[in-house]
């Protein structure tokens, strides 16, 4: 069952695109496979996460804070590795300079861009710890700035309107924020079953919102209850 994300309305622009699709004025495009890595390190207030603020000129998620990642290329997996994993490792190195191995990342979540969006991605989210002796640095032309911030701080800033995140980014950080350290995140990643989720439009009294995976609803409801 898909549960709405209450009571956070989506933007009027996004709702308009969704309604055009529902009215048959917009056709769904085929999503492209992609991978992203939630790079973490232990901090004073739970896990710290590496985020990149995308340039305003970018065609997808412009001005948004995102994790390192990108689309799967034809070369990914040519050496026999899983193409999704290969893309996750390659994109992380290309955008941060951090070199990870396949054993360093754990599958965390999976989201597909809604049917009504003009650019769609079938994205696998991985979690990883910053390897000892390595430093993440901004070597991508796609970001305006980068930052290491606690997951809990990012959630708070997003809810205050101080940071712009796509819904899957926010919800993944909300999920990570409930853990005390990186190892605790890894323990959850190793035990969970990941299924691809595609949000759809939901109409509430407060306006339109997007559906969300059922397992994340209690976390969001707890945030609402906290005020």
Wavefront OBJ file of the C-alpha trace (Angstrom):
o trace
v 0.000 0.000 0.000
v 1.257 3.486 -0.857
v 0.791 6.061 1.888
v 0.571 9.831 1.186
v 3.179 12.113 2.693
v 1.002 14.340 4.915
v 0.574 17.222 5.057
v 3.314 18.616 2.800
v 1.825 19.969 -0.456
v 3.944 19.768 -3.592
v 4.665 22.872 -5.639
v 2.012 24.261 -7.974
v 4.367 23.659 -10.910
v 4.813 19.993 -10.046
v 1.089 19.528 -9.478
v 0.358 21.136 -12.859
v 2.700 18.696 -14.630
v 1.093 15.798 -12.820
v -2.425 16.900 -13.740
v -1.400 17.306 -17.382
v -0.214 13.711 -17.334
v -3.429 12.499 -15.695
v -5.445 14.398 -18.318
v -3.547 12.656 -21.103
v -1.647 15.774 -22.182
v 1.751 14.405 -21.206
v 3.188 10.956 -21.916
v 5.485 9.096 -19.559
v 9.098 8.746 -20.653
v 11.189 5.659 -20.042
v 13.345 6.071 -16.899
v 17.103 5.786 -17.111
v 18.963 3.588 -14.614
v 20.984 5.573 -12.082
v 22.848 5.138 -8.808
v 23.632 7.471 -5.943
v 25.755 7.092 -2.818
v 24.968 8.478 0.620
v 28.537 9.048 1.781
v 28.741 9.237 5.582
v 31.095 9.672 8.498
v 30.439 9.602 12.236
v 29.664 13.018 13.709
v 28.793 14.593 17.035
v 25.051 14.362 16.296
v 24.701 11.048 14.508
v 25.929 10.384 10.963
v 27.268 13.292 8.931
v 26.377 13.179 5.213
v 28.145 14.645 2.184
v 25.824 16.741 0.019
v 26.279 18.706 -3.194
v 24.181 21.723 -4.167
v 23.536 21.449 -7.899
v 24.106 24.378 -10.203
v 20.976 26.365 -11.055
v 21.732 25.729 -14.742
v 21.343 21.945 -14.439
v 18.408 20.426 -16.332
v 17.509 18.011 -13.519
v 17.162 18.965 -9.831
v 18.657 22.412 -10.390
v 19.508 24.192 -7.144
v 18.776 21.068 -5.107
v 21.059 19.460 -2.526
v 21.808 15.914 -3.686
v 24.041 12.929 -3.007
v 26.874 12.069 -5.415
v 25.576 9.972 -8.269
v 24.360 9.830 -11.831
v 23.145 7.705 -14.686
v 24.447 4.265 -15.567
v 26.674 4.397 -18.660
v 27.183 1.753 -21.331
v 30.684 1.076 -19.936
v 29.504 0.396 -16.391
v 29.706 -3.308 -15.716
v 31.912 -4.053 -18.730
v 34.372 -5.696 -16.329
v 31.731 -8.116 -15.074
v 30.516 -6.079 -12.114
v 26.872 -5.202 -11.613
v 26.301 -2.057 -13.753
v 24.397 -0.291 -10.958
v 27.179 -0.906 -8.444
v 29.812 0.074 -11.009
v 27.973 3.341 -11.701
v 27.710 4.103 -7.974
v 31.461 3.642 -7.493
v 32.385 5.556 -10.654
v 30.121 8.524 -9.966
v 31.366 8.821 -6.397
v 34.978 8.936 -7.539
v 34.241 11.354 -10.396
v 32.320 13.774 -8.188
v 34.154 13.529 -4.849
v 37.528 11.881 -5.523
v 36.636 9.156 -3.003
v 37.539 5.642 -4.150
v 35.182 2.932 -2.907
v 35.040 -0.798 -3.517
v 31.957 -2.915 -4.064
v 32.243 -4.214 -0.492
v 32.209 -0.635 0.870
v 28.639 0.147 -0.186
v 25.307 -1.281 0.938
v 21.977 -0.979 -0.864
v 19.669 1.318 1.095
v 16.657 2.311 -1.003
v 15.332 2.541 -4.569
v 13.102 5.181 -6.164
v 11.816 5.878 -9.673
v 10.929 9.426 -10.714
v 7.119 9.908 -10.988
v 5.478 9.103 -14.311
v 4.563 12.730 -14.989
v 8.120 14.115 -14.829
v 9.833 14.945 -18.163
v 13.158 13.480 -16.951
v 12.927 10.173 -15.154
v 15.465 7.980 -13.359
v 15.274 4.537 -11.822
v 17.689 5.199 -8.946
v 19.312 2.845 -6.468
v 20.514 4.507 -3.243
v 23.587 3.083 -1.520
v 25.152 3.969 1.836
v 28.913 4.109 2.365
v 31.405 5.254 4.984
v 34.145 7.717 4.023
v 37.270 5.508 3.953
v 39.985 6.331 6.466
v 42.683 8.523 4.955
v 40.476 9.800 2.124
v 38.850 13.201 1.800
v 35.743 14.095 -0.186
v 36.292 17.192 -2.305
v 34.320 19.046 -4.940
v 35.705 17.971 -8.310
v 32.401 18.079 -10.188
v 31.298 20.852 -12.522
v 27.685 20.123 -11.571
v 27.758 21.506 -8.021
v 27.782 25.071 -6.722
v 29.012 24.068 -3.279
v 29.354 20.996 -1.086
v 29.045 20.372 2.644
v 29.350 17.767 5.360
v 26.278 18.123 7.601
v 24.568 15.884 10.121
v 21.526 14.110 8.704
v 19.466 15.509 11.572
v 20.541 19.077 10.783
v 19.712 18.661 7.081
v 16.234 17.398 7.938
v 15.631 20.384 10.210
v 16.909 22.887 7.654
v 14.780 21.334 4.913
v 11.652 21.526 7.047
v 12.421 25.183 7.775
v 12.740 25.891 4.057
v 16.464 26.678 4.322
v 17.588 23.778 2.102
v 15.956 22.427 -1.065
v 15.832 18.625 -1.357
v 13.903 16.265 -3.589
v 11.412 14.109 -1.620
v 13.500 10.889 -1.856
v 16.588 12.752 -0.600
v 14.697 14.226 2.338
v 13.057 10.920 3.262
v 16.314 8.972 3.028
v 17.981 11.512 5.311
v 15.040 11.338 7.710
v 15.575 7.568 7.771
v 19.309 7.924 8.397
v 18.785 10.622 11.058
v 17.205 8.087 13.417
v 20.513 6.197 13.660
v 23.240 7.068 16.139
v 26.244 6.222 13.951
v 27.287 4.863 10.574
v 27.586 1.282 11.783
v 23.982 1.445 12.961
v 22.977 2.549 9.439
v 24.920 -0.358 7.944
v 23.193 -2.840 10.276
v 19.823 -1.611 9.028
v 20.977 -1.728 5.394
v 22.139 -5.316 5.733
v 18.821 -6.458 7.165
v 16.299 -4.595 5.011
v 14.571 -5.678 1.815
v 14.713 -2.961 -0.835
v 11.931 -2.570 -3.388
v 11.729 0.009 -6.147
v 9.105 2.665 -5.378
v 7.455 5.109 -7.797
v 5.587 8.026 -6.177
v 2.207 9.032 -7.546
v 0.014 12.081 -7.071
v -2.355 12.144 -4.101
v -5.021 14.773 -3.433
v -5.553 15.850 0.177
v -7.615 18.588 1.779
v -4.404 20.619 2.087
v -3.620 20.239 -1.612
v -1.651 17.727 -3.670
v 1.143 15.574 -2.333
v 3.134 12.525 -3.423
v 2.756 9.019 -2.089
v 5.591 7.450 -0.147
v 6.710 3.946 0.897
v 4.731 2.681 3.852
v 7.799 2.005 5.998
v 8.705 5.712 5.960
v 5.292 7.005 7.001
v 5.861 6.591 10.789
v 9.055 8.655 10.566
v 7.292 11.477 8.754
v 4.300 11.362 11.097
v 6.648 11.554 14.081
v 8.214 14.713 12.620
v 4.762 16.240 12.183
v 3.854 15.370 15.767
v 7.040 17.046 16.995
v 5.904 20.246 15.301
l 1 2 3 4 5 6 7 8 9 10 11 12 13 14 15 16 17 18 19 20 21 22 23 24 25 26 27 28 29 30 31 32 33 34 35 36 37 38 39 40 41 42 43 44 45 46 47 48 49 50 51 52 53 54 55 56 57 58 59 60 61 62 63 64 65 66 67 68 69 70 71 72 73 74 75 76 77 78 79 80 81 82 83 84 85 86 87 88 89 90 91 92 93 94 95 96 97 98 99 100 101 102 103 104 105 106 107 108 109 110 111 112 113 114 115 116 117 118 119 120 121 122 123 124 125 126 127 128 129 130 131 132 133 134 135 136 137 138 139 140 141 142 143 144 145 146 147 148 149 150 151 152 153 154 155 156 157 158 159 160 161 162 163 164 165 166 167 168 169 170 171 172 173 174 175 176 177 178 179 180 181 182 183 184 185 186 187 188 189 190 191 192 193 194 195 196 197 198 199 200 201 202 203 204 205 206 207 208 209 210 211 212 213 214 215 216 217 218 219 220 221 222 223 224 225 226 227
